[in-house]
Amino acid sequence: MSNKEISKKFRLLAALMELHDENAFKIKSYTNAAYAIERLSSAVADLPPHELSAVQGIGTAIGEKIAALLDKGSFPLL
């Protein structure tokens, strides 16, 4: 899965959360993650988990969601 595809998944999640009137902080976090993923110079799939979590705007929880996307194509919240 490419960075662009992963970014689209997080933008979709943010839009769905906004429609369901979810926590604005979480929505902003997923939007920021999508932006950070788009700006990465290397493929997300090539980064080890500790490096991915260190990227500003991603962190541990979103890093786990990215790992699930790469492994299964989705994650439970989506």
TIRO-452937 format. One record per residue (C-alpha): residue in one letter; x, y, z; chain. Coordinates in pm, 1 decimal. Layout:
% residues N
{gudo 'A' {X Y Z} 'A'}
...
% end
This chain:
% residues 78
{gudo 'M' {0.0 0.0 0.0} 'A'}
{gudo 'S' {144.9 336.5 -98.5} 'A'}
{gudo 'N' {173.8 645.3 120.0} 'A'}
{gudo 'K' {-97.6 810.4 -86.8} 'A'}
{gudo 'E' {-339.1 520.7 -29.3} 'A'}
{gudo 'I' {-269.1 519.6 344.1} 'A'}
{gudo 'S' {-316.6 895.1 359.3} 'A'}
{gudo 'K' {-653.5 862.0 183.8} 'A'}
{gudo 'K' {-765.9 606.2 444.5} 'A'}
{gudo 'F' {-686.3 847.3 726.9} 'A'}
{gudo 'R' {-861.6 1134.5 548.8} 'A'}
{gudo 'L' {-1166.1 908.9 503.1} 'A'}
{gudo 'L' {-1158.9 818.4 871.1} 'A'}
{gudo 'A' {-1139.9 1187.2 969.4} 'A'}
{gudo 'A' {-1434.8 1271.4 742.0} 'A'}
{gudo 'L' {-1645.1 985.9 880.5} 'A'}
{gudo 'M' {-1562.7 1086.4 1236.2} 'A'}
{gudo 'E' {-1663.9 1443.6 1158.8} 'A'}
{gudo 'L' {-1996.1 1325.6 1016.4} 'A'}
{gudo 'H' {-2059.6 1129.8 1335.0} 'A'}
{gudo 'D' {-1967.1 1429.9 1551.2} 'A'}
{gudo 'E' {-1668.1 1257.5 1711.8} 'A'}
{gudo 'N' {-1396.9 1421.3 1919.7} 'A'}
{gudo 'A' {-1247.6 1715.4 1726.2} 'A'}
{gudo 'F' {-900.5 1642.6 1867.6} 'A'}
{gudo 'K' {-902.3 1290.1 1721.8} 'A'}
{gudo 'I' {-1026.0 1418.6 1386.8} 'A'}
{gudo 'K' {-739.6 1669.7 1377.2} 'A'}
{gudo 'S' {-492.0 1395.4 1473.9} 'A'}
{gudo 'Y' {-595.5 1174.2 1182.3} 'A'}
{gudo 'T' {-591.2 1469.7 942.8} 'A'}
{gudo 'N' {-240.1 1562.2 1061.6} 'A'}
{gudo 'A' {-127.9 1200.8 1021.7} 'A'}
{gudo 'A' {-258.2 1194.9 664.0} 'A'}
{gudo 'Y' {-62.7 1510.6 588.1} 'A'}
{gudo 'A' {254.2 1375.5 754.1} 'A'}
{gudo 'I' {231.0 1050.9 555.9} 'A'}
{gudo 'E' {192.6 1239.6 227.6} 'A'}
{gudo 'R' {505.6 1444.2 303.4} 'A'}
{gudo 'L' {730.5 1148.0 387.2} 'A'}
{gudo 'S' {1015.5 1103.4 142.6} 'A'}
{gudo 'S' {1027.5 726.1 196.6} 'A'}
{gudo 'A' {755.8 465.6 180.0} 'A'}
{gudo 'V' {574.7 401.8 508.1} 'A'}
{gudo 'A' {600.7 28.2 445.7} 'A'}
{gudo 'D' {981.8 55.4 447.4} 'A'}
{gudo 'L' {1005.4 228.2 786.5} 'A'}
{gudo 'P' {1050.0 24.8 1104.8} 'A'}
{gudo 'P' {775.9 86.0 1366.5} 'A'}
{gudo 'H' {998.8 289.3 1599.6} 'A'}
{gudo 'E' {1096.6 528.4 1318.1} 'A'}
{gudo 'L' {738.1 559.9 1198.5} 'A'}
{gudo 'S' {615.7 643.0 1548.9} 'A'}
{gudo 'A' {886.3 908.9 1577.5} 'A'}
{gudo 'V' {751.8 1103.2 1278.0} 'A'}
{gudo 'Q' {581.0 1421.2 1395.6} 'A'}
{gudo 'G' {205.3 1378.1 1353.8} 'A'}
{gudo 'I' {206.0 999.2 1366.9} 'A'}
{gudo 'G' {291.2 861.0 1711.9} 'A'}
{gudo 'T' {238.9 513.2 1855.2} 'A'}
{gudo 'A' {-139.5 468.5 1819.3} 'A'}
{gudo 'I' {-151.3 587.9 1460.0} 'A'}
{gudo 'G' {161.4 385.2 1385.6} 'A'}
{gudo 'E' {-26.0 74.1 1499.4} 'A'}
{gudo 'K' {-315.5 163.8 1269.1} 'A'}
{gudo 'I' {-72.7 205.4 979.5} 'A'}
{gudo 'A' {76.8 -136.3 1056.5} 'A'}
{gudo 'A' {-274.5 -286.0 1049.5} 'A'}
{gudo 'L' {-343.5 -115.2 715.9} 'A'}
{gudo 'L' {-25.5 -258.6 570.5} 'A'}
{gudo 'D' {-98.1 -603.8 710.0} 'A'}
{gudo 'K' {-475.6 -636.5 665.3} 'A'}
{gudo 'G' {-580.5 -344.4 444.9} 'A'}
{gudo 'S' {-794.3 -188.5 722.1} 'A'}
{gudo 'F' {-826.1 -149.3 1098.7} 'A'}
{gudo 'P' {-1126.2 -182.5 1331.5} 'A'}
{gudo 'L' {-1198.5 189.7 1374.8} 'A'}
{gudo 'L' {-1216.3 240.4 998.3} 'A'}
% end
